[in-house]
Amino acid sequence: MTNDMNAITFNRQLGLFVVPIIMFIGLILLMQSAWFLSNLDQPLTLGITLDLLLTVPFIYFLLIRKTDISKTTVVPVMIVGLIIGSYFLPVEHQGYLEVFKFWILPIIELSVIGFIGWKVRTAVVKHKSIKNDSPDFFTSLKNTCYEVFPRRMAELVAMEIAVIYYGFINWKASVLQENEFSYHKKSGTPGLLIGLILVICVETIGIHFLLASWSHTAAWILTALSVYTVLQVFGFAKSLSQRPIIMLDDRVILRYGILSETEIAFEDIEEIELSRHWDKKDKTSKKMSPFDELDHHNVLIHVKKEHILHRLYGFKKRFKTLALHVDDAAGFKERVEGLL
């Protein structure tokens, strides 16, 4: 019954997007018509621009105002209108679009970023008041982004912000609480990620000069992508020390930086063992680390039913046995068994 209700709700919400899509298609057909191109003048250009940037988003807002869909999704609809206008309106008649693009859009973007920052801060402050629960920036960030963006887009936005936050803003050393366990101090992952950064830097320099002899543009594009990759890897590495494993009264929250995470209720744990063995052929067995064989483990958690391991950008893996590394593996096992 619940699944049927969820399906009905999803279909109803999906239907709300049909109206703006039909309106956008109608405006595209109008802009491609011979009549439009032969009668194109300033008032008509202004009217089309207002329809793309204001009328369609406003009608979409009226459709969703009494639903659970975030009102901030009006902004992506507005951006879609901007993209359509930039592609289908003749370049010489995009003056109003340019004004919106360079003067109004940045204000909207800053407002959305400010809203996200305020919501995240509020969530973190709320977490601090909860007993035995450490405020986790990434969790608060994702929950906030889910309220602002569609789910898939929210995963992307949250990950990009988290990389910057952990890599370049949060330099304060994390102090472990009594119910927290680290996994990066005796693991080879930090060294692996640092080595990866060095390899990318060295290869980028060599390939840059090689490509520059053929195309300076291609060389700089590759260099920019490499720099972006280095920043991401650095953020991944820094997040390992900032997001420890945490035990609550009824469950354990397992984290691997911002690369992967899952929650397991104590009542769902069948067995926990200290072992470096892992049957990678077993499809129900997964590793907490996304690096698989490149990263060792020392703990196996067997669960009674399938659980979901959340990976980068919203990807998911199902498991019944989870292999992970814990710096104090014996202490971790003892505490879990004491809470079972």
QUIBEL-V93047 format. One record per run of one state. SS is the DSSP state (alpha for helix, beta for strand, coil for the rest). FROM is the first residue (numbers start at 1). LEN is the number of residues. If there is no record, write none. Layout:
# QUIBEL-V93047
SS & FROM & LEN
SS & FROM & LEN
This chain:
# QUIBEL-V93047
coil & 1 & 1
alpha & 2 & 31
coil & 33 & 1
alpha & 34 & 5
coil & 39 & 3
alpha & 42 & 23
coil & 65 & 8
alpha & 73 & 16
coil & 89 & 2
alpha & 91 & 3
coil & 94 & 1
alpha & 95 & 34
coil & 129 & 8
alpha & 137 & 12
coil & 149 & 2
alpha & 151 & 19
coil & 170 & 10
beta & 180 & 2
coil & 182 & 7
alpha & 189 & 24
coil & 213 & 3
alpha & 216 & 27
coil & 243 & 2
beta & 245 & 3
coil & 248 & 3
beta & 251 & 6
coil & 257 & 3
beta & 260 & 6
alpha & 266 & 3
beta & 269 & 6
coil & 275 & 10
beta & 285 & 3
coil & 288 & 4
alpha & 292 & 3
coil & 295 & 4
beta & 299 & 13
alpha & 312 & 3
coil & 315 & 1
beta & 316 & 9
coil & 325 & 4
alpha & 329 & 11
coil & 340 & 1
